[in-house]
């Protein structure tokens, strides 16, 4: 039927475009995973488990769990290659409420809080080269109710870097992916160099502590589970590539492939780096490294004061690339929620020229900047450790649900080792959550509370939009 002069022909909808190849996807995974955690987390792990072999076992077990999750995630990613990733999987397996609660927690704390923390860490290490950037350098105070929050030069750098990288990602998928590829290759090279130098030149003596027997008991198992929190979160964000599934070329093949390659690459580097620490430092030195900066302390012991500057440069590269990956991918979840009318409608808009979810990127940046100024983001991250594990466990369980509920669904890739590997991950995650409830109950219950605050928000949104898609 021809359009009459008075008829209205709707403009074609601007959509996200598929422009991420397998290398891009793998770099998003590796780049989002490698932040600042690998350079500091081993100190807390060493204090908790108090044995070199248990230090390595903690990182190895966390790595095995991450690989198990990635290999299982591949089935969901290949079957539902849409923007939103984990949000979509939980929505389809259980209900829109489950998907919303994940997206709500991701926006309020998990993604934005992580971006804020990494951005402030960038400013902290930049201060080593430029002393003006400091948490002690208060530029002015921001009134917050009856209190006044200091706006420091360190926070200013964090805000600037978040705004800059958000702008880069509004300039098109290729712009963000190029930055990601360059900095991820650099950080992989830097981390590999740290590991190899420590192993080659380190002369620390750990034979006495290695000879100490390990007496397994329920208390030690509980401590072991609690100690895995740091390594698990140093390996987290591997699932971020599934948020961008709507922009991956041939996602049914490339998503499972990049999930496997990216996680295996990073976990191998992490374990090698911890072996390096044990060559360069004693377990006691690792446990009591100044401000938990294990890598900086190791290089200082090996090369003197300039070794600290060398590591600080590597951490700046690492945090910059990590920030870009988190910013690029996180916005795609809010875009998917908005398409379902469970987030601000404008977040579903795709900018016509660059094909990017511009509003979603900027609202993520706005909330992130507020978190950097609030001074509470580090506490919030502690609270969501339990919640994030809960969502991972539910997503893995969702594979069993969807196999039964949507048996007709095309599955180009089936979860490796299903059902044993998938079930084992759920059991391990549950065990860690039990350990957290026992050894870190405050953080665990508050993390659960943050998730539950999304329930009334969901029903308010449903009342405003009665029929989400």
C-alpha positions in Angstrom: 0.0 0.0 0.0 1.5 3.4 -1.1 1.8 6.1 1.5 -0.5 9.1 0.7 0.8 12.6 1.1 -0.9 12.8 4.5 0.2 9.4 5.8 2.9 9.1 8.4 5.7 6.7 7.7 7.6 5.8 10.9 11.3 6.3 10.8 13.3 3.1 11.1 14.4 2.4 14.7 18.1 3.1 15.3 19.7 -0.1 16.8 22.9 -1.2 18.2 25.2 -2.7 15.5 27.3 -5.8 15.6 30.9 -4.7 15.5 32.8 -6.7 18.1 34.9 -9.6 16.7 36.3 -12.5 18.8 39.5 -10.5 19.7 37.4 -7.5 20.8 35.2 -9.7 23.0 38.2 -11.5 24.6 39.8 -8.1 25.3 36.6 -6.8 27.0 36.7 -9.9 29.2 40.4 -9.7 30.1 40.4 -5.9 30.4 37.3 -5.8 32.6 38.8 -8.5 34.9 42.3 -7.1 35.4 42.0 -4.1 37.6 43.9 -3.3 40.8 42.8 -6.4 42.8 45.6 -8.7 41.7 48.2 -6.1 43.0 46.7 -5.9 46.5 44.3 -8.8 47.4 46.9 -11.4 48.2 47.8 -9.6 51.4 44.4 -10.1 52.9 44.3 -13.7 51.6 47.7 -14.4 53.2 46.6 -13.0 56.6 43.5 -15.2 56.5 44.8 -18.6 55.4 48.4 -18.2 56.8 50.0 -20.8 54.5 51.7 -20.4 51.0 50.0 -23.4 49.5 46.6 -22.2 50.8 47.3 -18.8 49.3 47.8 -20.5 45.9 44.9 -22.8 46.5 42.5 -19.9 47.2 43.4 -18.2 43.9 43.3 -21.5 42.0 39.9 -22.5 43.4 38.5 -19.1 42.6 39.9 -19.5 39.1 38.3 -22.9 38.7 34.9 -21.5 39.8 35.3 -18.6 37.3 36.1 -21.0 34.4 33.2 -23.3 35.4 30.9 -20.3 35.4 32.2 -19.0 32.1 31.9 -22.4 30.4 28.3 -22.7 31.6 27.5 -19.1 30.7 28.5 -19.8 27.1 25.2 -21.8 26.7 23.1 -18.9 27.8 25.1 -16.3 25.8 24.9 -18.4 22.6 21.2 -19.1 23.0 20.2 -15.5 23.9 22.7 -13.2 22.2 20.9 -10.0 23.1 22.1 -6.9 24.9 21.8 -7.2 28.7 23.5 -10.6 29.3 22.8 -11.8 32.9 19.8 -9.5 33.2 18.2 -11.3 30.2 19.1 -14.8 31.5 17.5 -14.3 34.9 14.5 -12.7 33.3 14.0 -15.7 31.0 14.8 -18.4 33.5 12.8 -17.1 36.5 10.8 -13.8 36.0 11.1 -10.2 35.1 11.5 -9.5 38.9 14.7 -11.5 39.1 16.1 -9.8 36.1 15.2 -6.4 37.5 16.7 -7.1 40.9 20.0 -7.9 39.2 19.9 -4.8 37.0 18.9 -2.7 40.0 21.8 -3.9 42.1 24.2 -3.6 39.1 23.2 0.0 38.6 23.1 1.1 42.2 26.3 -0.6 43.4 27.9 -3.4 41.5 28.9 -1.8 38.2 28.8 1.9 39.2 30.5 1.2 42.6 33.2 -0.8 40.9 33.8 1.9 38.4 34.0 4.5 41.2 36.4 2.5 43.2 38.7 1.8 40.3 38.6 5.4 39.2 39.6 6.6 42.7 42.4 3.9 42.7 43.6 5.4 39.4 43.8 8.8 41.1 45.6 7.3 44.1 48.4 5.8 42.0 48.6 8.9 39.8 49.4 10.8 43.0 52.7 8.9 43.2 53.8 10.8 40.0 51.8 14.0 40.6 51.6 14.7 44.4 48.9 17.3 43.9 46.5 14.4 43.4 45.8 13.3 46.9 43.0 12.3 49.3 44.4 15.0 51.7 44.1 17.8 49.1 40.6 19.1 49.7 39.5 21.5 47.0 36.1 22.3 48.5 33.3 20.8 50.5 30.0 19.5 49.1 27.0 20.0 51.4 25.1 16.7 52.0 22.3 17.2 54.4 23.8 18.3 57.7 27.2 17.0 56.7 29.9 18.3 54.3 31.7 15.9 52.0 35.2 16.8 51.0 35.8 17.1 47.3 39.5 16.2 46.9 41.9 16.4 44.0 41.8 12.6 44.0 38.1 12.6 43.5 38.4 15.2 40.8 40.7 12.9 38.8 38.3 10.1 39.3 35.4 12.1 38.0 37.4 13.4 35.0 38.5 9.9 34.0 35.0 8.6 34.2 33.5 11.5 32.2 36.3 11.2 29.6 35.9 7.4 29.0 32.1 7.8 29.0 32.5 10.4 26.2 34.9 8.1 24.3 32.3 5.3 24.4 29.6 7.6 23.1 31.7 8.2 20.0 30.9 4.7 18.7 31.4 1.1 19.5 34.7 1.0 17.6 36.1 3.9 19.5 35.5 2.2 22.9 36.7 -1.2 21.6 39.9 0.3 20.2 40.8 1.9 23.6 39.9 -1.4 25.2 42.1 -3.5 22.9 45.2 -1.2 23.2 45.1 -0.9 27.0 44.3 -4.6 27.6 47.2 -5.8 25.5 49.4 -3.4 27.5 48.2 -4.5 30.8 48.5 -8.2 29.9 52.1 -7.5 28.9 52.7 -5.6 32.2 51.2 -8.3 34.4 53.2 -11.0 32.6 56.4 -9.0 33.1 55.6 -8.6 36.8 55.1 -12.3 37.2 58.2 -13.4 35.2 60.5 -10.8 36.8 59.4 -11.9 40.3 60.0 -15.5 39.6 63.3 -15.0 37.9 64.9 -12.5 40.4 63.0 -13.3 43.7 65.0 -14.9 46.5 62.5 -15.0 49.3 62.7 -18.1 51.6 59.3 -19.7 52.2 60.5 -23.3 52.7 59.8 -23.2 56.5 56.2 -22.2 56.0 55.7 -24.5 53.1 56.8 -27.4 55.4 54.1 -26.6 57.9 51.3 -29.2 57.7 47.7 -28.1 56.8 45.1 -29.4 59.3 41.8 -29.3 57.6 38.8 -28.7 59.8 35.4 -26.9 59.6 36.9 -23.7 60.9 39.7 -23.7 58.3 37.2 -24.6 55.5 35.1 -21.6 56.6 38.2 -19.3 56.6 39.2 -20.6 53.2 35.7 -19.9 51.8 35.8 -16.3 53.3 39.3 -15.7 51.9 38.1 -16.5 48.4 36.0 -13.2 48.3 39.0 -11.1 47.2 40.2 -13.5 44.4 36.7 -14.0 43.1 36.2 -10.2 42.8 39.6 -9.7 41.3 38.3 -12.2 38.6 34.9 -10.6 38.4 33.4 -8.7 35.5 34.3 -11.6 33.1 30.5 -11.7 32.4 30.5 -8.1 31.1 31.0 -9.2 27.5 27.5 -10.8 27.6 26.1 -7.3 28.3 27.3 -6.4 24.9 26.0 -9.6 23.2 23.8 -7.5 20.9 26.9 -6.0 19.3 29.0 -9.2 19.0 29.6 -10.5 15.5 28.4 -14.2 15.2 27.6 -14.3 18.9 26.6 -17.9 18.9 30.2 -18.9 18.2 32.2 -15.9 19.5 30.7 -15.4 22.9 31.4 -18.9 24.2 34.8 -18.8 22.6 35.8 -15.5 24.1 34.4 -16.4 27.6 36.6 -19.5 27.7 39.8 -17.8 26.2 39.4 -14.6 28.3 38.9 -16.2 31.7 41.6 -18.8 31.1 44.1 -16.2 30.1 43.5 -13.9 33.1 43.4 -16.8 35.7 46.7 -18.2 34.4 48.3 -14.7 34.8 46.8 -14.3 38.3 48.2 -17.7 39.5 51.6 -17.0 37.9 51.6 -13.5 39.6 51.0 -15.1 43.0 53.8 -17.6 42.4 55.9 -14.5 41.7 55.0 -12.9 45.0 56.1 -16.0 46.9 59.4 -15.9 45.1 59.9 -12.2 45.9 58.5 -12.0 49.4 58.0 -14.3 52.4 54.4 -15.1 53.4 54.8 -12.7 56.4 55.9 -9.9 54.1 52.9 -10.5 51.7 50.5 -10.5 54.6 51.8 -7.2 56.0 52.7 -5.4 52.8 52.3 -1.6 53.4 48.7 -0.7 52.6 48.3 -4.2 51.2 50.3 -3.1 48.0 51.9 -6.5 47.5 53.2 -5.9 44.0 54.7 -2.5 44.8 56.4 -4.0 47.9 57.7 -6.9 45.9 59.2 -4.7 43.3 60.6 -2.3 45.9 62.4 -5.3 47.5 63.8 -6.2 44.1 64.7 -2.9 42.6 64.5 -0.2 45.3 62.3 2.9 45.2 62.1 3.1 41.4 60.4 -0.4 41.5 57.4 1.2 43.2 57.1 3.7 40.4 57.3 0.9 37.8 54.5 -1.0 39.4 52.4 2.2 39.8 52.7 2.8 36.0 51.5 -0.8 35.4 48.5 -0.2 37.7 47.6 3.0 36.0 47.5 1.2 32.7 45.5 -1.6 34.3 42.9 0.6 35.9 42.4 2.7 32.9 41.7 -0.3 30.7 39.4 -1.8 33.4 37.4 1.4 33.6 36.8 1.5 29.9 35.6 -2.1 29.8 33.2 -1.6 32.7 31.8 1.7 31.3 31.3 0.2 27.8 29.5 -2.9 29.0 27.5 -1.8 32.0 25.4 0.7 30.0 24.1 -2.1 27.8 22.2 -3.7 30.8 20.3 -0.5 31.5 19.5 -0.2 27.8 18.0 -3.7 27.9 16.0 -2.9 31.0 14.7 0.2 29.4 13.6 -1.8 26.3 11.5 -3.8 28.8 10.2 -0.6 30.3 11.9 -1.4 33.6 14.3 1.6 33.5 14.2 5.2 32.3 12.7 5.1 28.8 15.3 7.3 27.4 18.0 4.7 28.3 16.5 2.6 25.5 17.4 5.2 22.9 20.3 4.5 20.5 22.1 7.6 19.2 21.7 7.6 15.4 25.1 8.7 14.3 27.3 6.5 16.5 24.8 3.7 17.3 25.5 3.9 21.1 23.1 4.0 24.1 24.2 7.6 24.9 21.7 8.3 27.7 22.4 5.0 29.3 26.2 5.7 29.3 25.7 9.2 30.8 23.3 8.2 33.5 25.7 5.5 34.5 28.5 8.2 34.6 26.4 10.6 36.7 25.6 8.0 39.4 29.2 6.8 39.4 30.5 10.3 39.9 28.1 10.8 42.8 29.5 7.6 44.4 33.0 8.8 44.0 32.1 12.0 45.9 30.0 10.2 48.6 33.0 8.3 50.1 30.7 5.3 50.7 31.3 3.2 47.6 34.0 1.0 49.1 31.6 0.0 51.9 28.8 -0.6 49.3 31.1 -2.9 47.4 31.7 -4.9 50.5 28.0 -5.2 51.0 27.3 -6.7 47.6 29.8 -9.5 47.7 27.2 -11.8 49.0 24.5 -10.4 46.6 26.7 -10.8 43.5 27.5 -14.5 44.4 23.8 -15.0 44.9 23.0 -13.7 41.4 25.8 -15.9 39.9 24.3 -19.0 41.6 20.8 -18.2 40.4 22.1 -17.7 36.9 23.8 -21.1 36.9 20.7 -22.7 38.3 18.8 -20.9 35.5 20.5 -23.3 33.0 18.7 -26.2 34.7 15.4 -24.3 34.6 15.7 -23.3 31.0 16.6 -26.8 29.9 13.3 -27.9 31.2 11.2 -24.7 30.7 12.5 -23.9 27.2 13.6 -27.3 25.9 12.9 -26.2 22.3 15.3 -23.3 22.5 18.2 -23.4 20.0 21.4 -24.0 21.9 24.4 -23.7 19.5 26.7 -24.3 22.4 25.9 -26.5 25.4 27.4 -26.0 28.8 30.7 -27.9 29.2 30.4 -30.8 31.7 26.6 -30.2 32.2 25.1 -31.0 34.7 28.1 -31.8 36.9 30.2 -28.7 36.3 27.2 -26.4 36.5 25.9 -28.0 39.7 29.4 -27.9 41.2 29.6 -24.2 40.7 26.2 -23.7 42.4 27.4 -25.8 45.3 30.7 -24.0 45.7 29.1 -20.6 45.5 26.5 -21.6 48.1 29.3 -22.9 50.4 31.1 -19.5 50.1 27.9 -17.7 50.9 27.4 -19.8 54.0 31.0 -18.9 55.0 30.3 -15.2 54.5 27.1 -15.4 56.6 29.2 -16.9 59.4 32.5 -14.9 59.1 31.2 -11.6 57.6 27.5 -11.5 58.6 27.2 -7.7 58.6 28.4 -7.3 54.9 26.3 -10.3 53.8 23.0 -9.3 55.3 23.5 -5.7 54.2 24.3 -6.9 50.7 21.1 -8.9 50.7 19.2 -5.8 51.9 20.5 -3.8 48.9 19.0 -6.4 46.6 15.7 -6.4 48.4 15.3 -2.7 48.2 14.7 -3.3 44.5 11.5 -5.2 45.2 9.3 -2.2 46.0 11.0 -0.3 43.2 10.1 -3.0 40.7 6.4 -3.0 41.7 6.3 0.8 41.5 7.8 0.6 38.0 5.3 -2.1 37.1 2.4 0.0 38.3 3.7 2.8 36.0 4.2 0.4 33.1 1.8 -2.5 33.7 2.9 -4.6 30.8 6.7 -4.8 30.6 7.9 -6.5 27.4 
